[in-house]
């Protein structure tokens, strides 16, 4: 049954995507160095790792929002590339 407290989010591109999946995809696409330039968060510049970055992002809402925003940009760029390619 559907939970009325949790409305369906068919138009939300982040729905169903974990923070770990987002971060992993961005690191694979850009690398830590470029990611740290695009999303200015210290955990991406000082001995970055997925585990330590996830720990920071999970407890820091503003940092998570920055990463989510960049991930949405990444999805738009990828979609544009598929159309033109």
ABEGO torsion letter per residue (X at the ends): XBBAABBBBAABAABGBBAAAAAAAAAAAAEAAAAAAABBBAAAABGBBAAAAAAAAAABAAAAAAAAAAAAAAAAAAAAAAAAX
